[in-house]
Each structure stands twice: as C-alpha cells, then as structure tokens.
Amino acid sequence: MADPTTTETVAAAAVPAPAAVRAKPAKTIDAGKQANRRIGVRLVIYTVATHAFAGFILLLFELGNRNK
C-alpha cells in the first residue's frame, strides 16, 4: 500500500483516456436545479428583444427619413 502523504506522480495518469471512456461533462447546477434549459430560454429572450429593439430603431430612422 502506498503512502498517501507522498507527492509522486504516475506517468500513466498524464495520458488522456480514449473518447469512449471519457465521462460526459457535468450539467450546470444552480440552487439544486439544472440551469442549462434556463440559459437557453434566456438566450432566446435576449435575442428576440435585441432584434425587436434594433427593428424599432430602424423604423424610427425610416420614418424620420420620409419627412425631408
């Protein structure tokens, strides 16, 4: 049995495992709930809101351009 207080490194530990053996990445947890879905929903909301705001600004420019 090895001494747990030693800091020896094993050369085999530095070799990454094959892709089939690697574990899946952990899901994002926020206050005990999965946050991945909430992040996606928030991304869609922000994208829609940004495009709506940009459309409103373009509408103002178009209306202002007509009154020359």
C-alpha positions in Angstrom: 0.0 0.0 0.0 1.4 3.4 -1.0 2.0 6.2 1.4 -0.8 8.8 0.9 1.4 11.7 2.0 3.8 11.2 -0.9 3.5 13.5 -4.0 4.8 11.1 -6.6 3.0 11.3 -10.0 2.4 8.4 -12.1 3.2 8.8 -15.8 0.2 6.9 -16.9 -2.1 9.4 -15.2 -1.0 12.1 -17.6 -2.2 10.1 -20.7 -5.8 11.1 -21.5 -8.4 8.4 -21.7 -9.9 7.3 -25.0 -13.0 9.2 -26.2 -15.3 6.2 -25.4 -14.2 6.1 -21.8 -14.4 9.9 -21.1 -17.3 10.9 -18.9 -19.9 13.4 -20.2 -19.5 17.0 -18.9 -21.4 17.7 -15.8 -24.6 19.7 -16.2 -24.8 23.2 -14.8 -26.5 23.2 -11.4 -27.9 26.4 -9.9 -29.5 26.1 -6.4 -30.0 22.4 -6.9 -31.7 22.8 -10.3 -30.4 22.3 -13.8 -29.6 25.7 -15.3 -28.9 24.6 -18.9 -32.6 25.0 -20.0 -32.9 28.3 -18.3 -29.8 29.6 -20.0 -31.2 28.6 -23.4 -34.5 30.3 -22.7 -32.8 33.4 -21.6 -30.6 33.4 -24.7 -33.7 33.2 -26.9 -35.5 36.0 -25.0 -32.4 38.3 -25.2 -32.0 37.6 -28.9 -35.7 38.4 -29.7 -35.6 41.5 -27.5 -32.4 42.8 -29.2 -33.8 42.3 -32.7 -37.1 44.0 -31.7 -35.2 47.0 -30.3 -33.0 47.2 -33.4 -36.1 47.0 -35.6 -37.7 49.8 -33.7 -34.6 52.0 -34.1 -34.6 51.2 -37.9 -38.3 52.1 -38.0 -37.5 55.5 -36.4 -34.8 56.2 -39.0 -37.2 55.3 -41.8 -40.0 57.5 -40.5 -37.5 60.3 -40.0 -36.1 60.0 -43.5 -39.6 60.3 -45.1 -40.2 63.8 -43.6 -37.5 65.5 -45.5 
